[in-house]
Amino acid sequence: MPPSPVGPGASVSPPLVPADAAPPDEPLPPVFQPSPIPLGRGLLIGGALDVRTRTAQTGRRGGVWVNTAELDFQRPITAKGQARGNIVLQLIAEDPPDIAHGQDIQVGEAYLLYKIPLRNDTGTTSYIKLGQFQIPFGLLAVYDPHLRIIQPLYSESLGLRTDYGAALSGTFYGYLQYDFSITTGTGPNHAVFDPNRLVTFRLGRSFSTRNGLLTVGGSLLSGRLPVTDLDTDNPYAVELPPSGRSRPNRLGPDGRFTPKTRIAGDFTYTFRSVTARGEAHAGADKNNRILGYYIEGDYGFLPRTSVLLARSLFVYPTGNSNASREYVGLSYEAGRGLSVSAVYQYLRDVPRSAFGQVRHRFTVQAVLRF
């Protein structure tokens, strides 16, 4: 759970291409990454292994399991000796603990990224992205949480993290960051376009001061997304699996999907050994209002050890239904790509027309990046 530098345009983790072959405003990896392994002509490979154990009152309890095993392939695109972009393919074998029969092999992010030639002296850049990618909304535009124990609001608010479509991103005159995407709204591995597409737009700005780096952003989103409401049949907010695939099992007035509008503000602040990040969501599911926020703070009190505190709240669109989360955790970077984290979670879910459900969870995670 160590802090991560940020910038708009979150990408596959780990980013394997040379720095000049990817947007300059893409985030650096959240932890130390081993050097990518050359495989054949121009192909780079990396990956991660995420092993966990936990005590919990619902879902998987105890035991040790492989939550994620992934391989990340990237092939840089060059023209006349200049880096122009890259091709990304992320294969994920996942076994989410709270989704029945969720063990599967999925395609995570899979896209073509290409830099549009512009005059270098303007400070303006523009990149086209086609395929499956993390949608640029709120913190998701600058932060990739798929290998972390805790997640921001995308599970409760959006019902997905990764989607299929096209995006345009970059910077205006070197300081204003922009992201625009049109995707299906059905989650990855669903190549289906319909008139009810998902449209997402974000503007961001980074400020470098003597007291650290601050990045702020504002996002808009509109389209059909999975129903995430809590009810007596689905009393718990379930985190999405690492691939970001939406598997809606909830029924709403429009079936398993419903029209959603969202506006969000997000920030990330880094100063020495401190990183703080957060986001707030407002909007509606059809004509019913939603509200939510996520706040997180990381402090590296030793060279390889950090502590984390976080809280989130999401108020669903009907009745008094809501989900709140409190987290406290510790992380240690053992070196050579290995990190070990432990998190205690206090979870409270209030379904419609039902009493609140309180759960306690303690999870230990070991992540090996290679």
Phi, psi and omega in degrees: 000034180286162181292156179228135172299154187228167175175160184291150176097056180300145186228181177301146179245126004274150173286119190258346186278159175302154186301326183278001179257003179230159179307135182295344181261010175286148183288149171284160179299149184291341179220173178302134178245131172298159179296139179296156183261120175294135180223101183077196185276108175078005182257135179242143183226142173213191179172189182204153175231121184245109181247136185223158166217153182199162165248138184204160180264350177220164178066211181291134182234123178068187181074173178238133179218159175271106181287322182213136167226118186228153172236132181244118178250136174220141176233111179297144176254126179234154176216122181055040178078003180252138177290130182242346182158204179196165175248130185240136172220125182239118177256129186232123167262121189229153179216071183297137188285342187245012178243119182297134180054037183273355181295125188195166170246123186232159167271122177278255174272139179207105187205164171254126178245127182223135181274127177281126181296122176226165178297131183289337186277358181270343185074011180258131178233156180209133181231139174258136178232128181233130178132216177257131183201167178287126186291143186275066181235129178058221180296336182297339178288341186230003193212129181247104186261015192289343176253016182252156182291323183251155184230149170291207193272004189296330180294312183283320188274312187260329184082002175201166176236319183248140184216172187247128179167219183224150181216153174232128182215165179158206181226147171261119174052032170083359184223333182259118184264139181226149174217134177221131181219149170235117184227178187281332184080005181256358183091172182291166179063026176225090182277067184233120175252139177215172183298339182266056182287164179261125180245129183228138179219137178219141170241139180221162180212137177251139180237121177261120182233173178293343180252024174122184181249128179241127174241128179235153180209156174230137186229150172232145181212141177209136178156187178266131182222165182299146172290130180240009184302149173264139175213185184295332177279334180229077189278355185236142171283121185256129177293146179283151179291167185303328181293342182080009182287132177275127177235071188294128175239016180253144180253132175239186181297337179252025183089215182275356176233154183215150177295133179229141169236140182219144167232137185219148168240140181222157177211154170220130182232129177234134177210111182054245184264014183245133171229129175235139178215154179191168176206156176228136180244142170218157180153211184208148164260109190059250180248014184251131188287146172233155174215150177187158176209158176221135179222138184216142176225133178239138178225119177273094185273348172226162184307325182241007186235136179223156177243150183229140170231139181206155175211145175218154176215133174228126179258114184287167191282353183232140177059213180259023184292131180203166177223127178236150183221135170235140184226144168219134186207171181221141181224144180227128176269107184279346181100165181054036176083002182260129174229145180235131182228151175224134183222133169259133181236134172250115187241133178228121179241133179241101177288167175296136175055037179209162178284155179294148180247120179256133179227153175239142182214135175234122186234136172244131185231136171240124180241125176248119177257137182221000000 
